[in-house]
Amino acid sequence: MTTFALAGSPLWYASRAGGTLSLVLLTATVVLGIASGGRSAPRRIGRFEIGLLHRNLSLLTLVFLAAHVVTAVLDPFVHLGWAVAVVPFGASYRPLWLGLGTVAVDMLLAVLVTSAIRLRLGVRRWKAVHWLAYAAWPLALFHGAATGTDTRLSLQLWLYAGCLASVVAAVWWRLAKAGPGRVLGRLVGAAAAAAVPMVLTAFLATGPLQPGWAHRAAAAALLSGGGR
Protein backbone atom coordinates (compact mmCIF):
# COMPACT_ATOMS: atom_id res chain seq x y z
CA MET A 1 0.00 0.00 0.00
CA THR A 2 1.41 3.37 -0.98
CA THR A 3 1.68 6.42 1.23
CA PHE A 4 -0.82 8.14 -1.04
CA ALA A 5 -3.27 5.30 -0.49
CA LEU A 6 -2.89 5.57 3.24
CA ALA A 7 -3.33 9.31 3.18
CA GLY A 8 -6.32 9.17 0.86
CA SER A 9 -6.98 10.57 -2.60
CA PRO A 10 -8.45 14.02 -3.31
CA LEU A 11 -11.75 12.29 -4.06
CA TRP A 12 -11.68 10.68 -0.64
CA TYR A 13 -11.17 14.06 1.02
CA ALA A 14 -13.95 15.53 -1.11
CA SER A 15 -16.21 12.67 -0.08
CA ARG A 16 -15.42 13.20 3.60
CA ALA A 17 -16.04 16.94 3.28
CA GLY A 18 -19.35 16.34 1.53
CA GLY A 19 -20.37 13.77 4.11
CA THR A 20 -19.44 16.00 7.03
CA LEU A 21 -21.32 18.97 5.61
CA SER A 22 -24.30 16.72 4.89
CA LEU A 23 -24.34 15.57 8.51
CA VAL A 24 -24.13 19.14 9.82
CA LEU A 25 -26.95 20.30 7.54
CA LEU A 26 -29.07 17.24 8.30
CA THR A 27 -28.54 17.93 12.01
CA ALA A 28 -29.68 21.53 11.53
CA THR A 29 -32.74 20.31 9.60
CA VAL A 30 -33.65 17.76 12.27
CA VAL A 31 -33.11 20.24 15.12
CA LEU A 32 -35.31 22.81 13.40
CA GLY A 33 -38.00 20.23 12.71
CA ILE A 34 -38.03 18.97 16.29
CA ALA A 35 -37.75 22.31 18.08
CA SER A 36 -40.34 24.14 15.98
CA GLY A 37 -43.05 21.49 16.06
CA GLY A 38 -46.18 21.37 18.19
CA ARG A 39 -46.40 23.71 21.17
CA SER A 40 -42.70 24.47 20.98
CA ALA A 41 -43.11 26.48 17.78
CA PRO A 42 -41.73 30.02 18.23
CA ARG A 43 -44.31 32.79 18.39
CA ARG A 44 -42.21 35.61 16.90
CA ILE A 45 -41.44 33.77 13.66
CA GLY A 46 -44.16 32.70 11.27
CA ARG A 47 -44.60 29.06 10.36
CA PHE A 48 -44.12 29.98 6.70
CA GLU A 49 -40.61 31.30 7.37
CA ILE A 50 -39.75 28.26 9.48
CA GLY A 51 -41.09 25.92 6.81
CA LEU A 52 -39.13 27.72 4.10
CA LEU A 53 -35.90 27.53 6.11
CA HIS A 54 -36.55 23.86 6.87
CA ARG A 55 -37.09 23.09 3.18
CA ASN A 56 -34.00 24.99 2.05
CA LEU A 57 -31.83 23.23 4.63
CA SER A 58 -33.22 19.90 3.45
CA LEU A 59 -32.43 20.64 -0.19
CA LEU A 60 -28.93 21.85 0.67
CA THR A 61 -28.40 18.64 2.64
CA LEU A 62 -29.31 16.59 -0.42
CA VAL A 63 -26.92 18.61 -2.61
CA PHE A 64 -23.92 17.88 -0.39
CA LEU A 65 -25.13 14.31 0.11
CA ALA A 66 -25.10 13.79 -3.65
CA ALA A 67 -21.55 15.16 -3.80
CA HIS A 68 -20.56 12.82 -0.97
CA VAL A 69 -21.97 9.76 -2.73
CA VAL A 70 -20.58 10.59 -6.18
CA THR A 71 -17.05 11.29 -4.95
CA ALA A 72 -17.09 8.16 -2.77
CA VAL A 73 -18.06 5.98 -5.73
CA LEU A 74 -15.51 7.61 -8.05
CA ASP A 75 -12.68 7.27 -5.52
CA PRO A 76 -10.44 4.40 -6.68
CA PHE A 77 -9.33 3.37 -3.18
CA VAL A 78 -12.40 1.18 -2.65
CA HIS A 79 -14.40 0.21 -5.73
CA LEU A 80 -17.86 0.73 -4.30
CA GLY A 81 -19.93 0.73 -7.48
CA TRP A 82 -23.05 2.78 -8.08
CA ALA A 83 -25.36 0.07 -6.71
CA VAL A 84 -23.91 0.63 -3.23
CA ALA A 85 -25.44 4.11 -3.26
CA VAL A 86 -28.97 2.66 -3.11
CA VAL A 87 -28.57 -1.02 -2.13
CA PRO A 88 -27.32 -1.34 1.45
CA PHE A 89 -24.82 -3.81 2.93
CA GLY A 90 -23.36 -4.93 -0.39
CA ALA A 91 -19.96 -3.20 -0.24
CA SER A 92 -16.70 -5.01 0.43
CA TYR A 93 -15.39 -2.04 2.44
CA ARG A 94 -17.02 -1.84 5.87
CA PRO A 95 -20.33 -3.24 4.58
CA LEU A 96 -22.28 -2.66 7.81
CA TRP A 97 -21.25 0.94 8.32
CA LEU A 98 -21.50 1.88 4.65
CA GLY A 99 -24.85 0.11 4.61
CA LEU A 100 -26.15 2.38 7.37
CA GLY A 101 -25.24 5.35 5.22
CA THR A 102 -27.05 3.82 2.25
CA VAL A 103 -30.17 3.20 4.34
CA ALA A 104 -30.05 6.85 5.45
CA VAL A 105 -29.78 7.94 1.80
CA ASP A 106 -32.76 5.76 0.85
CA MET A 107 -34.81 7.24 3.68
CA LEU A 108 -34.01 10.80 2.63
CA LEU A 109 -34.81 9.99 -0.99
CA ALA A 110 -38.17 8.62 0.13
CA VAL A 111 -38.84 11.89 1.94
CA LEU A 112 -37.82 13.86 -1.16
CA VAL A 113 -40.04 11.86 -3.51
CA THR A 114 -43.08 11.95 -1.24
CA SER A 115 -42.60 15.68 -0.67
CA ALA A 116 -42.76 16.20 -4.43
CA ILE A 117 -46.15 14.45 -4.55
CA ARG A 118 -47.36 15.67 -1.18
CA LEU A 119 -50.68 16.98 -2.45
CA ARG A 120 -51.53 13.69 -4.14
CA LEU A 121 -50.26 11.57 -1.28
CA GLY A 122 -52.15 13.34 1.48
CA VAL A 123 -50.86 15.05 4.61
CA ARG A 124 -51.19 12.02 6.90
CA ARG A 125 -49.26 9.67 4.63
CA TRP A 126 -46.66 12.31 3.88
CA LYS A 127 -46.06 12.94 7.58
CA ALA A 128 -45.64 9.21 8.18
CA VAL A 129 -42.90 9.05 5.55
CA HIS A 130 -41.43 12.36 6.71
CA TRP A 131 -40.50 10.75 10.03
CA LEU A 132 -37.86 8.79 8.10
CA ALA A 133 -35.74 11.94 8.01
CA TYR A 134 -35.45 11.80 11.79
CA ALA A 135 -34.63 8.08 11.67
CA ALA A 136 -31.95 8.74 9.03
CA TRP A 137 -30.02 11.10 11.31
CA PRO A 138 -28.59 8.55 13.82
CA LEU A 139 -27.79 6.19 10.94
CA ALA A 140 -25.86 8.98 9.21
CA LEU A 141 -24.06 9.80 12.46
CA PHE A 142 -22.88 6.22 13.02
CA HIS A 143 -22.03 5.87 9.33
CA GLY A 144 -19.78 8.93 9.45
CA ALA A 145 -18.08 7.90 12.69
CA ALA A 146 -17.41 4.35 11.52
CA THR A 147 -16.25 4.96 7.95
CA GLY A 148 -14.23 8.13 8.37
CA THR A 149 -10.47 7.85 8.63
CA ASP A 150 -10.56 11.22 10.41
CA THR A 151 -12.85 10.13 13.24
CA ARG A 152 -9.99 10.13 15.76
CA LEU A 153 -9.22 13.79 15.08
CA SER A 154 -10.31 16.09 17.91
CA LEU A 155 -12.07 18.49 15.54
CA GLN A 156 -14.15 15.70 14.03
CA LEU A 157 -15.04 14.30 17.44
CA TRP A 158 -16.14 17.73 18.61
CA LEU A 159 -18.25 18.07 15.48
CA TYR A 160 -19.99 14.76 16.18
CA ALA A 161 -20.47 15.79 19.81
CA GLY A 162 -21.98 19.11 18.72
CA CYS A 163 -24.40 17.42 16.33
CA LEU A 164 -25.40 14.93 18.98
CA ALA A 165 -25.84 17.55 21.70
CA SER A 166 -27.93 19.74 19.39
CA VAL A 167 -30.40 16.98 18.56
CA VAL A 168 -30.64 15.75 22.16
CA ALA A 169 -31.25 19.31 23.37
CA ALA A 170 -33.96 19.79 20.73
CA VAL A 171 -35.68 16.56 21.79
CA TRP A 172 -35.68 17.53 25.46
CA TRP A 173 -36.91 21.02 24.55
CA ARG A 174 -39.79 19.49 22.59
CA LEU A 175 -40.61 17.13 25.46
CA ALA A 176 -40.57 19.98 27.97
CA LYS A 177 -42.96 22.03 25.82
CA ALA A 178 -45.21 19.12 24.87
CA GLY A 179 -47.59 19.43 27.80
CA PRO A 180 -49.72 16.58 29.15
CA GLY A 181 -50.75 13.57 27.11
CA ARG A 182 -48.99 11.17 24.74
CA VAL A 183 -47.06 9.59 27.57
CA LEU A 184 -45.82 6.66 25.49
CA GLY A 185 -44.46 8.90 22.74
CA ARG A 186 -42.71 11.12 25.27
CA LEU A 187 -41.14 8.11 26.99
CA VAL A 188 -39.89 6.75 23.66
CA GLY A 189 -38.44 10.13 22.75
CA ALA A 190 -36.72 10.51 26.12
CA ALA A 191 -35.31 6.98 25.94
CA ALA A 192 -33.97 7.51 22.42
CA ALA A 193 -32.41 10.84 23.37
CA ALA A 194 -30.61 9.14 26.24
CA ALA A 195 -29.66 5.96 24.37
CA VAL A 196 -27.99 7.41 21.27
CA PRO A 197 -25.18 9.25 23.14
CA MET A 198 -24.44 6.20 25.29
CA VAL A 199 -24.37 3.80 22.34
CA LEU A 200 -22.24 6.13 20.24
CA THR A 201 -19.76 6.70 23.08
CA ALA A 202 -19.42 2.95 23.69
CA PHE A 203 -18.99 2.31 19.96
CA LEU A 204 -16.33 4.97 19.54
CA ALA A 205 -14.41 3.72 22.56
CA THR A 206 -14.36 0.11 21.35
CA GLY A 207 -14.09 0.82 17.60
CA PRO A 208 -12.92 3.91 15.70
CA LEU A 209 -10.88 5.30 18.60
CA GLN A 210 -8.90 2.09 18.94
CA PRO A 211 -5.44 2.18 17.32
CA GLY A 212 -5.37 0.69 13.84
CA TRP A 213 -9.16 0.68 13.30
CA ALA A 214 -9.03 2.57 9.97
CA HIS A 215 -5.97 0.73 8.65
CA ARG A 216 -7.44 -2.70 9.42
CA ALA A 217 -10.58 -1.84 7.50
CA ALA A 218 -8.55 -0.49 4.58
CA ALA A 219 -6.38 -3.62 4.53
CA ALA A 220 -9.46 -5.83 4.54
CA ALA A 221 -10.85 -3.90 1.57
CA LEU A 222 -7.59 -4.31 -0.36
CA LEU A 223 -7.41 -8.05 0.38
CA SER A 224 -10.98 -8.50 -0.82
CA GLY A 225 -10.15 -6.78 -4.10
CA GLY A 226 -11.85 -3.51 -3.24
CA GLY A 227 -8.77 -1.28 -3.17
CA ARG A 228 -6.20 -0.04 -5.61
C-alpha positions in Angstrom: 0.0 0.0 0.0 1.4 3.4 -1.0 1.7 6.4 1.2 -0.8 8.1 -1.0 -3.3 5.3 -0.5 -2.9 5.6 3.2 -3.3 9.3 3.2 -6.3 9.2 0.9 -7.0 10.6 -2.6 -8.5 14.0 -3.3 -11.7 12.3 -4.1 -11.7 10.7 -0.6 -11.2 14.1 1.0 -13.9 15.5 -1.1 -16.2 12.7 -0.1 -15.4 13.2 3.6 -16.0 16.9 3.3 -19.3 16.3 1.5 -20.4 13.8 4.1 -19.4 16.0 7.0 -21.3 19.0 5.6 -24.3 16.7 4.9 -24.3 15.6 8.5 -24.1 19.1 9.8 -26.9 20.3 7.5 -29.1 17.2 8.3 -28.5 17.9 12.0 -29.7 21.5 11.5 -32.7 20.3 9.6 -33.7 17.8 12.3 -33.1 20.2 15.1 -35.3 22.8 13.4 -38.0 20.2 12.7 -38.0 19.0 16.3 -37.7 22.3 18.1 -40.3 24.1 16.0 -43.1 21.5 16.1 -46.2 21.4 18.2 -46.4 23.7 21.2 -42.7 24.5 21.0 -43.1 26.5 17.8 -41.7 30.0 18.2 -44.3 32.8 18.4 -42.2 35.6 16.9 -41.4 33.8 13.7 -44.2 32.7 11.3 -44.6 29.1 10.4 -44.1 30.0 6.7 -40.6 31.3 7.4 -39.8 28.3 9.5 -41.1 25.9 6.8 -39.1 27.7 4.1 -35.9 27.5 6.1 -36.6 23.9 6.9 -37.1 23.1 3.2 -34.0 25.0 2.0 -31.8 23.2 4.6 -33.2 19.9 3.5 -32.4 20.6 -0.2 -28.9 21.8 0.7 -28.4 18.6 2.6 -29.3 16.6 -0.4 -26.9 18.6 -2.6 -23.9 17.9 -0.4 -25.1 14.3 0.1 -25.1 13.8 -3.7 -21.6 15.2 -3.8 -20.6 12.8 -1.0 -22.0 9.8 -2.7 -20.6 10.6 -6.2 -17.0 11.3 -4.9 -17.1 8.2 -2.8 -18.1 6.0 -5.7 -15.5 7.6 -8.0 -12.7 7.3 -5.5 -10.4 4.4 -6.7 -9.3 3.4 -3.2 -12.4 1.2 -2.6 -14.4 0.2 -5.7 -17.9 0.7 -4.3 -19.9 0.7 -7.5 -23.0 2.8 -8.1 -25.4 0.1 -6.7 -23.9 0.6 -3.2 -25.4 4.1 -3.3 -29.0 2.7 -3.1 -28.6 -1.0 -2.1 -27.3 -1.3 1.5 -24.8 -3.8 2.9 -23.4 -4.9 -0.4 -20.0 -3.2 -0.2 -16.7 -5.0 0.4 -15.4 -2.0 2.4 -17.0 -1.8 5.9 -20.3 -3.2 4.6 -22.3 -2.7 7.8 -21.3 0.9 8.3 -21.5 1.9 4.7 -24.9 0.1 4.6 -26.1 2.4 7.4 -25.2 5.3 5.2 -27.1 3.8 2.3 -30.2 3.2 4.3 -30.1 6.8 5.4 -29.8 7.9 1.8 -32.8 5.8 0.8 -34.8 7.2 3.7 -34.0 10.8 2.6 -34.8 10.0 -1.0 -38.2 8.6 0.1 -38.8 11.9 1.9 -37.8 13.9 -1.2 -40.0 11.9 -3.5 -43.1 12.0 -1.2 -42.6 15.7 -0.7 -42.8 16.2 -4.4 -46.2 14.5 -4.6 -47.4 15.7 -1.2 -50.7 17.0 -2.4 -51.5 13.7 -4.1 -50.3 11.6 -1.3 -52.1 13.3 1.5 -50.9 15.0 4.6 -51.2 12.0 6.9 -49.3 9.7 4.6 -46.7 12.3 3.9 -46.1 12.9 7.6 -45.6 9.2 8.2 -42.9 9.0 5.5 -41.4 12.4 6.7 -40.5 10.7 10.0 -37.9 8.8 8.1 -35.7 11.9 8.0 -35.5 11.8 11.8 -34.6 8.1 11.7 -31.9 8.7 9.0 -30.0 11.1 11.3 -28.6 8.6 13.8 -27.8 6.2 10.9 -25.9 9.0 9.2 -24.1 9.8 12.5 -22.9 6.2 13.0 -22.0 5.9 9.3 -19.8 8.9 9.5 -18.1 7.9 12.7 -17.4 4.3 11.5 -16.2 5.0 8.0 -14.2 8.1 8.4 -10.5 7.9 8.6 -10.6 11.2 10.4 -12.8 10.1 13.2 -10.0 10.1 15.8 -9.2 13.8 15.1 -10.3 16.1 17.9 -12.1 18.5 15.5 -14.2 15.7 14.0 -15.0 14.3 17.4 -16.1 17.7 18.6 -18.3 18.1 15.5 -20.0 14.8 16.2 -20.5 15.8 19.8 -22.0 19.1 18.7 -24.4 17.4 16.3 -25.4 14.9 19.0 -25.8 17.5 21.7 -27.9 19.7 19.4 -30.4 17.0 18.6 -30.6 15.7 22.2 -31.3 19.3 23.4 -34.0 19.8 20.7 -35.7 16.6 21.8 -35.7 17.5 25.5 -36.9 21.0 24.6 -39.8 19.5 22.6 -40.6 17.1 25.5 -40.6 20.0 28.0 -43.0 22.0 25.8 -45.2 19.1 24.9 -47.6 19.4 27.8 -49.7 16.6 29.2 -50.8 13.6 27.1 -49.0 11.2 24.7 -47.1 9.6 27.6 -45.8 6.7 25.5 -44.5 8.9 22.7 -42.7 11.1 25.3 -41.1 8.1 27.0 -39.9 6.8 23.7 -38.4 10.1 22.7 -36.7 10.5 26.1 -35.3 7.0 25.9 -34.0 7.5 22.4 -32.4 10.8 23.4 -30.6 9.1 26.2 -29.7 6.0 24.4 -28.0 7.4 21.3 -25.2 9.3 23.1 -24.4 6.2 25.3 -24.4 3.8 22.3 -22.2 6.1 20.2 -19.8 6.7 23.1 -19.4 3.0 23.7 -19.0 2.3 20.0 -16.3 5.0 19.5 -14.4 3.7 22.6 -14.4 0.1 21.4 -14.1 0.8 17.6 -12.9 3.9 15.7 -10.9 5.3 18.6 -8.9 2.1 18.9 -5.4 2.2 17.3 -5.4 0.7 13.8 -9.2 0.7 13.3 -9.0 2.6 10.0 -6.0 0.7 8.6 -7.4 -2.7 9.4 -10.6 -1.8 7.5 -8.5 -0.5 4.6 -6.4 -3.6 4.5 -9.5 -5.8 4.5 -10.9 -3.9 1.6 -7.6 -4.3 -0.4 -7.4 -8.1 0.4 -11.0 -8.5 -0.8 -10.1 -6.8 -4.1 -11.9 -3.5 -3.2 -8.8 -1.3 -3.2 -6.2 0.0 -5.6 
